[in-house]
Structure formats: C-alpha cells, structure tokens
Amino acid sequence: MPDNPLRDELERKLGRELGKLNQAQLTRLLEHLGDPPRMENVPAEFWQQAGADFLAVVTPFLEKLYLDQAAEFLGSQAIGVDWALVNQAASDWASRYSFDLVSGITANTQAALQTAVSNFYQAGQTVGELQQSIATLRDSLGNLYGPVRAESIAVTEVTRATSAGEQGIVDQLLRDNPSLQAVAIWQTSNDEIVCKLICKPRNGKKRGDGWTENPPAHPRCLPGDTLVLPIGRIAAGSERWYEGNVIIIETFENQLAI
C-alpha cells in the first residue's frame, strides 16, 4: 500500500485536535466528579456531548483522508472511476466507523474512570492518604485524557483511513471492471521495529494466509498491506528507510555483504 506522504503531518494534526478536546473534556469531567469524586455525579449528557465533540473532529478528518488516499492510489492507474460513488463510500465509511470508534473509546474511558474512582475509595485511609488518593486520581485521569493516548489514536486512525481509502477505490475498480483481479499482500519492512507477534509473521503473505482484515492490526500500527493490480503498471508500493545489507553473496566458505 502506498503510504500517505503527509502521514507525519496528519498524525500531528489529529493528535493536536484530540489533545485539545481531551483537555477540555477532562476539565469538565473533574468539575462533575466533585471532591471527593463520585461517578454518579457525572450526568449522561456529559458522555453524549463528549461523543458528539469527538465525532465532530474525527469524522470529517477520516472522510477527507479516505478520499485523498483513494485519489493517490488511482493516480497510478490507467483507468478511472465514478467519483460520486467514491465520495458516497467515503462518507458512509467515515460516519459508520467514527460512530463505532467513539462508542468504543467512550466505553473504555468510562471503565477506566470507574476503576480509578473505585481505587480512590480504599478502606482505612488517613486524611493524608485520602489527599494523596485524590492527587493520584487526577494523575490517572490526566493520563487517560493526555497527549500519549491522543497520539496513539491519531497514528492508528490515520493508518485505518489510509487503508480504507485504498481498499475502497480497489473495490470500486473491481465493480466497474469485472475482469480485473486484485491481490492483497501484507508487506512490512521486515526490520527490528516491526512488531514480532502480529505484523512480522504476516509479511509477504496474501489475504487469507494468516490475515483477513486490513491494517491497522493493533494500536499504533503503520501501513502493512500492498494491493497489486495486474493492469500493466506498478499499482502499489511502500516506502520506508532501510539500514542494512542490500546484497549478500554466499560462497561455500564465506559471505560478502554489500
């Protein structure tokens, strides 16, 4: 899959937007929780508004990235598609996926918040320990709504939208050209920073051989699959900095690395 040349910029942009949103939500959440904090103080409207705010940031971002990647991929092809259909597919995917994403994030946040508040109420605490628990709770919520989580979501979802955009355009090409064939291959740089448990075993394998779903395979997953269309031109590729041997010449006695 040809990675988006603006990936770093896009990740930073989405990370910044989510970071600002998280900080605003954290401020409101702490106000609702009270001191001492109680989960029942947080109204359902808070979570509804938090989800709506998240959707307002993520949905248009993912839809645009889907379309940009579709256009990038199609630029390497000698055939065209009906862009009205592609635009509709982008809108449908972004709306559907963003809702699922927000629902999952909200559920995880609520569960983590419940755990943090529960840990706050420990039997037999002194006044000093109680004050320390309040500080610990605020630190926990700061991590939950902090920049690291925002960055992780940004990296993962840029990968997802990039992958979805390419897959969407390939699906449209196949519908418009029934004689066309496409092969999806999971491709990594196969170096020391590729995750060894999930992505590395899939390297070079076709869809169905150890994997079925497009990237990301895990949080912070970078693009992994390459879609190849046999229509006479190079249709896809992946670029990544490589340090190591390019050519290894083996003899019966020695190896020569170049």
MOSUL-V753025 format. One record per pair of residues at least 24 apart in sequence whose ideal C-beta (glycine too) atoms are under 10 Angstrom apart, sorted by the first residue. I is the first residue (numbers start at 1). J is the second residue. D is the distance in whole Angstrom. If there is no record, write none. Layout:
I | J | D
I | J | D
//
This chain:
1 | 69 | 9
1 | 73 | 8
1 | 159 | 10
1 | 162 | 7
1 | 163 | 6
1 | 165 | 10
1 | 166 | 6
1 | 167 | 9
1 | 184 | 9
1 | 185 | 9
1 | 186 | 10
1 | 187 | 8
1 | 214 | 8
1 | 215 | 8
1 | 223 | 5
1 | 224 | 7
1 | 225 | 5
1 | 226 | 5
1 | 227 | 6
1 | 236 | 6
1 | 237 | 8
1 | 238 | 6
2 | 69 | 8
2 | 72 | 6
2 | 73 | 7
2 | 75 | 9
2 | 76 | 7
2 | 162 | 9
2 | 166 | 8
2 | 223 | 8
2 | 226 | 8
2 | 227 | 9
2 | 234 | 10
2 | 235 | 9
2 | 236 | 6
2 | 237 | 6
2 | 238 | 7
2 | 239 | 8
3 | 69 | 9
3 | 72 | 9
3 | 158 | 10
3 | 159 | 9
3 | 162 | 7
3 | 163 | 10
3 | 222 | 8
3 | 223 | 5
3 | 237 | 9
3 | 238 | 6
3 | 239 | 7
3 | 240 | 8
4 | 65 | 7
4 | 68 | 7
4 | 69 | 6
4 | 72 | 7
4 | 158 | 7
4 | 159 | 9
4 | 161 | 9
4 | 162 | 5
4 | 165 | 9
4 | 166 | 10
4 | 223 | 8
5 | 72 | 8
5 | 239 | 9
6 | 65 | 9
6 | 68 | 8
6 | 72 | 10
6 | 158 | 9
7 | 65 | 10
7 | 155 | 9
7 | 158 | 6
7 | 159 | 8
7 | 162 | 8
7 | 222 | 8
7 | 223 | 8
8 | 155 | 10
8 | 158 | 9
9 | 158 | 10
10 | 61 | 8
10 | 64 | 10
10 | 65 | 7
10 | 68 | 9
10 | 154 | 8
10 | 155 | 10
10 | 157 | 10
10 | 158 | 5
10 | 161 | 9
10 | 162 | 9
11 | 151 | 7
11 | 153 | 10
11 | 154 | 5
11 | 155 | 5
11 | 156 | 10
11 | 157 | 9
11 | 158 | 5
11 | 159 | 9
11 | 220 | 10
12 | 151 | 9
12 | 154 | 8
12 | 158 | 10
13 | 61 | 8
13 | 154 | 8
13 | 158 | 9
14 | 57 | 8
14 | 58 | 8
14 | 61 | 6
14 | 62 | 9
14 | 65 | 9
14 | 150 | 8
14 | 151 | 9
14 | 153 | 8
14 | 154 | 4
14 | 155 | 9
14 | 157 | 7
14 | 158 | 7
14 | 161 | 10
15 | 147 | 7
15 | 148 | 10
15 | 149 | 10
15 | 150 | 5
15 | 151 | 5
15 | 152 | 9
15 | 153 | 8
15 | 154 | 4
15 | 155 | 8
15 | 158 | 9
16 | 147 | 9
16 | 150 | 8
16 | 151 | 9
16 | 154 | 9
17 | 54 | 10
17 | 56 | 10
17 | 57 | 5
17 | 58 | 9
17 | 61 | 8
17 | 150 | 8
17 | 154 | 8
18 | 54 | 8
18 | 57 | 7
18 | 58 | 8
18 | 61 | 10
18 | 105 | 10
18 | 145 | 10
18 | 147 | 9
18 | 149 | 8
18 | 150 | 4
18 | 151 | 8
18 | 152 | 10
18 | 153 | 6
18 | 154 | 6
18 | 157 | 9
19 | 145 | 9
19 | 146 | 8
19 | 147 | 5
19 | 148 | 10
19 | 149 | 9
19 | 150 | 4
19 | 151 | 8
19 | 153 | 10
19 | 154 | 9
20 | 57 | 9
20 | 150 | 9
21 | 50 | 9
21 | 53 | 6
21 | 54 | 7
21 | 56 | 9
21 | 57 | 6
21 | 58 | 9
21 | 145 | 9
21 | 150 | 8
22 | 50 | 10
22 | 53 | 10
22 | 54 | 9
22 | 109 | 10
22 | 142 | 10
22 | 144 | 8
22 | 145 | 4
22 | 146 | 7
22 | 147 | 8
22 | 149 | 7
22 | 150 | 6
22 | 153 | 10
23 | 142 | 9
23 | 145 | 7
23 | 146 | 9
23 | 147 | 9
23 | 150 | 9
24 | 50 | 10
24 | 53 | 8
24 | 145 | 9
25 | 49 | 9
25 | 50 | 5
25 | 53 | 7
25 | 54 | 9
25 | 109 | 9
25 | 145 | 6
26 | 138 | 9
26 | 141 | 6
26 | 142 | 7
26 | 144 | 8
26 | 145 | 4
26 | 146 | 8
27 | 145 | 9
29 | 109 | 9
29 | 113 | 8
29 | 141 | 7
29 | 144 | 9
29 | 145 | 8
30 | 137 | 9
30 | 138 | 7
30 | 141 | 7
30 | 142 | 10
30 | 145 | 10
33 | 113 | 8
33 | 116 | 10
33 | 117 | 7
33 | 120 | 10
33 | 137 | 8
33 | 138 | 10
33 | 141 | 8
35 | 134 | 7
35 | 137 | 10
35 | 138 | 10
36 | 117 | 9
36 | 120 | 7
36 | 121 | 8
36 | 130 | 8
36 | 133 | 9
36 | 134 | 7
36 | 137 | 9
37 | 113 | 9
37 | 116 | 8
37 | 117 | 5
37 | 120 | 6
37 | 121 | 9
37 | 133 | 10
37 | 134 | 8
37 | 137 | 6
37 | 138 | 9
37 | 141 | 9
38 | 117 | 7
38 | 120 | 10
38 | 121 | 9
39 | 110 | 9
39 | 113 | 7
39 | 114 | 6
39 | 116 | 10
39 | 117 | 5
39 | 118 | 9
40 | 117 | 10
41 | 117 | 10
42 | 110 | 9
42 | 113 | 8
42 | 117 | 10
47 | 106 | 6
47 | 107 | 10
47 | 109 | 8
47 | 110 | 7
48 | 106 | 9
50 | 102 | 9
50 | 105 | 9
50 | 106 | 7
50 | 109 | 8
50 | 110 | 10
51 | 98 | 10
51 | 99 | 9
51 | 102 | 5
51 | 103 | 7
51 | 105 | 8
51 | 106 | 5
52 | 102 | 9
53 | 102 | 9
54 | 98 | 8
54 | 101 | 8
54 | 102 | 5
54 | 105 | 7
54 | 106 | 8
54 | 153 | 10
55 | 94 | 10
55 | 95 | 9
55 | 98 | 6
55 | 99 | 7
55 | 101 | 9
55 | 102 | 6
56 | 98 | 10
57 | 98 | 9
57 | 102 | 10
58 | 94 | 8
58 | 97 | 9
58 | 98 | 5
58 | 99 | 10
58 | 101 | 7
58 | 102 | 7
58 | 105 | 10
58 | 153 | 9
58 | 154 | 10
58 | 157 | 7
58 | 161 | 10
59 | 91 | 9
59 | 94 | 5
59 | 95 | 6
59 | 96 | 10
59 | 97 | 9
59 | 98 | 4
59 | 99 | 8
59 | 101 | 9
59 | 102 | 9
60 | 91 | 10
60 | 94 | 8
60 | 98 | 9
61 | 94 | 8
61 | 98 | 9
61 | 154 | 9
61 | 157 | 8
61 | 158 | 9
61 | 161 | 8
62 | 90 | 9
62 | 93 | 8
62 | 94 | 4
62 | 95 | 9
62 | 97 | 7
62 | 98 | 6
62 | 101 | 9
62 | 157 | 7
62 | 158 | 9
62 | 160 | 8
62 | 161 | 4
62 | 162 | 10
62 | 164 | 8
62 | 165 | 9
63 | 87 | 9
63 | 90 | 5
63 | 91 | 6
63 | 92 | 9
63 | 93 | 8
63 | 94 | 4
63 | 95 | 8
63 | 97 | 10
63 | 98 | 9
63 | 161 | 8
63 | 165 | 9
64 | 90 | 8
64 | 94 | 9
64 | 161 | 9
64 | 165 | 10
65 | 90 | 9
65 | 94 | 9
65 | 157 | 9
65 | 158 | 7
65 | 160 | 9
65 | 161 | 4
65 | 162 | 6
65 | 164 | 9
65 | 165 | 7
66 | 90 | 4
66 | 91 | 9
66 | 93 | 6
66 | 94 | 6
66 | 97 | 9
66 | 160 | 9
66 | 161 | 5
66 | 162 | 8
66 | 163 | 9
66 | 164 | 6
66 | 165 | 4
66 | 166 | 9
66 | 167 | 10
66 | 168 | 7
66 | 169 | 9
67 | 91 | 9
67 | 94 | 9
67 | 161 | 9
67 | 165 | 7
67 | 168 | 9
67 | 169 | 9
68 | 161 | 9
68 | 162 | 9
68 | 165 | 7
69 | 158 | 10
69 | 161 | 7
69 | 162 | 5
69 | 163 | 8
69 | 164 | 8
69 | 165 | 3
69 | 166 | 5
69 | 167 | 9
69 | 168 | 9
69 | 169 | 8
69 | 223 | 10
70 | 162 | 10
70 | 164 | 9
70 | 165 | 4
70 | 166 | 7
70 | 167 | 9
70 | 168 | 6
70 | 169 | 4
70 | 170 | 9
70 | 172 | 8
71 | 165 | 8
71 | 169 | 8
72 | 162 | 9
72 | 165 | 8
72 | 166 | 8
72 | 169 | 9
73 | 162 | 10
73 | 165 | 7
73 | 166 | 5
73 | 167 | 9
73 | 168 | 9
73 | 169 | 5
73 | 170 | 7
73 | 173 | 9
73 | 227 | 8
73 | 229 | 9
73 | 235 | 8
73 | 236 | 7
74 | 165 | 10
74 | 166 | 9
74 | 169 | 6
74 | 170 | 10
74 | 172 | 9
74 | 173 | 8
74 | 235 | 10
76 | 229 | 9
76 | 231 | 10
76 | 233 | 7
76 | 234 | 7
76 | 235 | 6
76 | 236 | 7
76 | 237 | 9
77 | 169 | 9
77 | 170 | 10
77 | 173 | 7
77 | 180 | 10
77 | 229 | 7
77 | 231 | 7
77 | 232 | 10
77 | 233 | 7
77 | 235 | 6
77 | 236 | 10
78 | 229 | 10
78 | 231 | 6
78 | 232 | 7
78 | 233 | 6
78 | 235 | 10
79 | 173 | 7
79 | 176 | 8
79 | 177 | 7
79 | 180 | 8
79 | 229 | 9
79 | 231 | 7
80 | 173 | 9
80 | 176 | 9
81 | 168 | 10
81 | 169 | 7
81 | 171 | 10
81 | 172 | 5
81 | 173 | 6
81 | 175 | 9
81 | 176 | 6
81 | 177 | 9
82 | 172 | 7
82 | 175 | 10
82 | 176 | 7
83 | 169 | 10
83 | 172 | 9
85 | 168 | 10
85 | 172 | 6
85 | 175 | 8
85 | 176 | 9
86 | 165 | 9
86 | 168 | 7
86 | 169 | 6
86 | 171 | 10
86 | 172 | 6
89 | 164 | 9
89 | 165 | 9
89 | 167 | 10
89 | 168 | 5
89 | 169 | 9
89 | 171 | 8
89 | 172 | 7
90 | 161 | 9
90 | 164 | 8
90 | 165 | 7
90 | 168 | 7
90 | 169 | 10
92 | 168 | 10
93 | 160 | 10
93 | 161 | 8
93 | 164 | 6
93 | 165 | 9
93 | 167 | 9
93 | 168 | 7
94 | 161 | 8
94 | 164 | 9
94 | 165 | 10
97 | 157 | 9
97 | 160 | 7
97 | 161 | 8
97 | 164 | 7
98 | 157 | 9
98 | 161 | 10
101 | 153 | 8
101 | 156 | 9
101 | 157 | 7
101 | 160 | 9
105 | 149 | 9
105 | 153 | 7
108 | 144 | 9
108 | 149 | 10
109 | 141 | 10
109 | 144 | 6
109 | 145 | 8
109 | 149 | 9
112 | 140 | 8
112 | 141 | 9
112 | 143 | 9
112 | 144 | 5
113 | 137 | 9
113 | 140 | 9
113 | 141 | 7
113 | 144 | 7
113 | 145 | 10
115 | 140 | 9
116 | 140 | 4
116 | 141 | 6
116 | 143 | 10
116 | 144 | 8
117 | 141 | 9
149 | 219 | 10
151 | 220 | 8
152 | 219 | 5
152 | 220 | 5
153 | 219 | 8
153 | 220 | 9
154 | 220 | 9
155 | 216 | 8
155 | 219 | 8
155 | 220 | 5
155 | 221 | 8
155 | 222 | 8
156 | 215 | 9
156 | 216 | 5
156 | 218 | 8
156 | 219 | 5
156 | 220 | 6
156 | 221 | 6
156 | 222 | 10
157 | 216 | 8
157 | 219 | 10
158 | 216 | 9
158 | 222 | 9
158 | 223 | 9
159 | 214 | 9
159 | 215 | 5
159 | 216 | 4
159 | 217 | 9
159 | 219 | 10
159 | 220 | 8
159 | 221 | 6
159 | 222 | 6
159 | 223 | 6
159 | 224 | 8
160 | 214 | 8
160 | 215 | 7
160 | 216 | 6
160 | 221 | 9
160 | 223 | 10
162 | 214 | 10
162 | 215 | 8
162 | 216 | 10
162 | 222 | 10
162 | 223 | 6
163 | 213 | 9
163 | 214 | 4
163 | 215 | 5
163 | 216 | 7
163 | 221 | 9
163 | 223 | 7
163 | 224 | 8
163 | 225 | 7
163 | 227 | 9
164 | 214 | 7
164 | 215 | 10
166 | 214 | 8
166 | 223 | 9
166 | 225 | 9
166 | 226 | 10
166 | 227 | 6
166 | 236 | 8
167 | 214 | 6
167 | 215 | 10
167 | 225 | 9
167 | 227 | 7
169 | 227 | 9
170 | 227 | 5
170 | 228 | 10
170 | 229 | 7
170 | 235 | 9
170 | 236 | 9
173 | 227 | 10
173 | 229 | 7
173 | 231 | 9
173 | 235 | 10
174 | 229 | 9
177 | 229 | 9
177 | 231 | 9
179 | 231 | 10
180 | 229 | 7
180 | 230 | 8
180 | 231 | 7
181 | 228 | 9
181 | 229 | 8
181 | 230 | 6
181 | 231 | 9
182 | 207 | 10
182 | 227 | 6
182 | 228 | 7
182 | 229 | 5
182 | 230 | 8
182 | 231 | 10
182 | 235 | 9
182 | 236 | 10
183 | 207 | 8
183 | 226 | 9
183 | 227 | 7
183 | 228 | 5
183 | 229 | 8
183 | 230 | 8
183 | 235 | 10
183 | 236 | 10
184 | 208 | 9
184 | 211 | 9
184 | 212 | 9
184 | 214 | 8
184 | 225 | 5
184 | 226 | 8
184 | 227 | 5
184 | 228 | 8
184 | 236 | 10
185 | 209 | 9
185 | 224 | 9
185 | 225 | 6
185 | 226 | 5
185 | 227 | 8
185 | 228 | 7
185 | 236 | 9
186 | 210 | 8
186 | 211 | 6
186 | 214 | 9
186 | 215 | 8
186 | 217 | 9
186 | 224 | 5
186 | 225 | 5
186 | 226 | 8
187 | 223 | 9
187 | 224 | 6
187 | 225 | 7
187 | 226 | 4
187 | 227 | 10
187 | 228 | 10
187 | 236 | 9
187 | 237 | 9
187 | 238 | 6
187 | 240 | 10
188 | 215 | 10
188 | 222 | 9
188 | 223 | 9
188 | 224 | 6
188 | 225 | 10
188 | 226 | 10
188 | 238 | 8
188 | 240 | 9
189 | 222 | 9
189 | 224 | 10
189 | 238 | 8
189 | 239 | 9
189 | 240 | 5
189 | 241 | 8
189 | 242 | 6
189 | 244 | 10
190 | 240 | 10
190 | 242 | 9
190 | 244 | 10
191 | 240 | 8
191 | 241 | 9
191 | 242 | 7
191 | 243 | 8
191 | 244 | 7
192 | 243 | 10
192 | 244 | 9
193 | 222 | 9
193 | 240 | 10
194 | 222 | 9
194 | 224 | 9
194 | 240 | 10
195 | 220 | 9
195 | 221 | 8
195 | 222 | 10
195 | 224 | 10
198 | 224 | 9
199 | 224 | 6
200 | 224 | 10
//
